Amino acid sequence: MPLLPTLSTFFIVLSAVLVAIGWILIAKNKRAAHKKVMVAGAISALTFFIIYVSRTIFVGNTSFGGPDEIKIYYTVFLIFHIILATVGAVFGIITLTLAFKRKIPKHRKVGPVTSIIWFSTAITGVAVYLLLYIIYDGGTTTSMIKAILGT
């Protein structure tokens, strides 16, 4: 198991678990605990993002190493995951901003949608990780910097 992809996957799963706990806490009207757990979930998601971007820039991304006949399905799934993750991140920022600005009625409307998107992102992210590193051997890894500089 490669260290950085495993670590980043851990943080995205942790963020989803924390969001689920936060959802339970707010349902029990435990606002202060909800806020702390949701901020911890956001920090976990940010930690994932920092690891992911750092790895992409300095190490590179691993291509799919599974059978050619399913590569197209993996690619479509990966594109879906990337779009979902991007939408989830934008919704997450909006949801946190609404909460910190004390626009609670809007936060209450957007928060559950954000959570569902985030759970879906975490699940599809784990599936990508499993397909790239566990179920199949990863393909080649190319550094973004090497690709840009042509070295």
C-alpha positions as CSV (number, residue, x, y, z in Angstrom):
1,M,0.0,0.0,0.0
2,P,1.4,3.4,-1.0
3,L,1.7,5.8,2.0
4,L,0.4,9.1,0.6
5,P,-2.7,7.7,-1.2
6,T,-3.5,5.6,1.9
7,L,-3.1,8.6,4.2
8,S,-5.1,10.9,2.0
9,T,-7.9,8.3,1.7
10,F,-7.9,7.9,5.5
11,F,-8.5,11.7,5.9
12,I,-11.3,11.8,3.4
13,V,-13.0,8.8,5.2
14,L,-12.4,10.5,8.5
15,S,-14.0,13.7,7.2
16,A,-17.1,11.8,6.2
17,V,-17.3,10.0,9.6
18,L,-17.0,13.4,11.3
19,V,-19.8,14.9,9.1
20,A,-22.0,11.9,10.0
21,I,-21.3,12.4,13.8
22,G,-22.0,16.2,13.3
23,W,-25.3,15.4,11.7
24,I,-26.2,13.2,14.7
25,L,-25.2,15.9,17.1
26,I,-27.2,18.6,15.5
27,A,-30.2,16.3,15.4
28,K,-29.8,16.0,19.2
29,N,-29.6,19.8,19.4
30,K,-26.0,19.7,20.6
31,R,-24.9,22.9,18.7
32,A,-21.5,23.4,20.3
33,A,-20.4,19.8,19.8
34,H,-21.8,19.9,16.2
35,K,-19.7,23.0,15.4
36,K,-16.5,21.4,16.8
37,V,-17.0,18.1,14.9
38,M,-17.9,19.8,11.6
39,V,-14.8,22.0,11.9
40,A,-12.8,18.9,12.5
41,G,-14.4,17.3,9.5
42,A,-13.5,20.3,7.4
43,I,-9.9,20.2,8.7
44,S,-9.7,16.5,7.8
45,A,-11.0,17.2,4.3
46,L,-8.5,20.1,3.9
47,T,-5.7,17.7,5.1
48,F,-6.8,15.3,2.4
49,F,-6.6,18.1,-0.2
50,I,-3.2,19.2,0.9
51,I,-1.8,15.7,0.7
52,Y,-3.5,15.0,-2.6
53,V,-2.3,18.2,-4.3
54,S,1.2,17.9,-2.9
55,R,1.4,14.3,-4.2
56,T,0.1,15.3,-7.6
57,I,2.6,18.1,-8.0
58,F,5.7,16.4,-6.6
59,V,5.2,12.7,-7.1
60,G,2.5,12.5,-9.8
61,N,-0.7,10.6,-10.3
62,T,-1.0,6.9,-10.8
63,S,-2.7,5.6,-13.9
64,F,-5.1,2.7,-13.9
65,G,-3.3,-0.6,-14.0
66,G,-6.2,-2.9,-14.4
67,P,-7.4,-4.7,-17.5
68,D,-7.8,-2.7,-20.6
69,E,-11.4,-3.9,-21.1
70,I,-12.6,-2.1,-17.9
71,K,-10.3,1.0,-18.2
72,I,-13.1,3.1,-19.9
73,Y,-15.5,2.3,-17.0
74,Y,-12.8,3.2,-14.5
75,T,-12.2,6.5,-16.3
76,V,-15.9,7.4,-16.5
77,F,-16.2,6.6,-12.7
78,L,-13.1,8.7,-12.0
79,I,-14.5,11.7,-13.9
80,F,-17.8,11.3,-12.0
81,H,-15.8,11.2,-8.7
82,I,-13.8,14.3,-9.6
83,I,-16.9,16.3,-10.5
84,L,-18.6,15.1,-7.3
85,A,-15.6,16.0,-5.2
86,T,-15.4,19.4,-6.7
87,V,-19.1,20.1,-6.2
88,G,-18.8,18.7,-2.6
89,A,-15.9,21.0,-1.9
90,V,-17.7,24.1,-3.2
91,F,-20.9,23.1,-1.2
92,G,-18.7,22.5,1.9
93,I,-17.2,26.0,1.7
94,I,-20.6,27.5,1.2
95,T,-22.1,25.6,4.1
96,L,-19.3,26.5,6.4
97,T,-19.5,30.1,5.4
98,L,-23.2,30.2,6.0
99,A,-22.7,28.7,9.5
100,F,-19.8,31.1,10.5
101,K,-21.9,34.1,9.2
102,R,-24.7,32.9,11.4
103,K,-27.1,32.5,8.4
104,I,-28.5,29.4,10.0
105,P,-31.8,29.1,8.0
106,K,-29.8,28.8,4.8
107,H,-27.2,26.7,6.5
108,R,-29.9,24.2,7.6
109,K,-31.1,23.9,4.0
110,V,-27.7,23.5,2.3
111,G,-26.0,21.4,5.1
112,P,-27.9,18.1,4.5
113,V,-27.3,18.4,0.7
114,T,-23.7,19.0,1.3
115,S,-23.4,16.0,3.6
116,I,-25.0,13.7,1.1
117,I,-22.6,14.9,-1.6
118,W,-19.7,14.5,0.8
119,F,-20.6,11.0,1.8
120,S,-20.9,10.1,-1.9
121,T,-17.5,11.7,-2.6
122,A,-15.9,9.7,0.2
123,I,-17.4,6.4,-1.0
124,T,-16.4,7.0,-4.6
125,G,-12.9,8.1,-3.4
126,V,-12.4,4.9,-1.5
127,A,-13.6,2.9,-4.6
128,V,-11.0,4.8,-6.7
129,Y,-8.3,4.0,-4.1
130,L,-9.3,0.3,-4.1
131,L,-9.2,0.1,-7.9
132,L,-5.9,1.9,-8.2
133,Y,-3.9,0.3,-5.3
134,I,-5.6,-2.7,-3.9
135,I,-7.7,-4.6,-6.4
136,Y,-5.3,-4.0,-9.3
137,D,-1.6,-3.0,-9.4
138,G,-1.3,0.7,-10.1
139,G,-0.1,1.8,-13.5
140,T,2.7,4.3,-14.1
141,T,3.1,7.4,-11.9
142,T,4.3,10.6,-13.6
143,S,5.3,13.8,-11.8
144,M,3.4,16.8,-12.9
145,I,6.6,18.9,-12.7
146,K,8.5,16.3,-14.9
147,A,5.6,16.4,-17.3
148,I,5.6,20.2,-17.5
149,L,9.4,20.5,-17.8
150,G,9.7,17.5,-20.2
151,T,12.4,15.8,-18.2
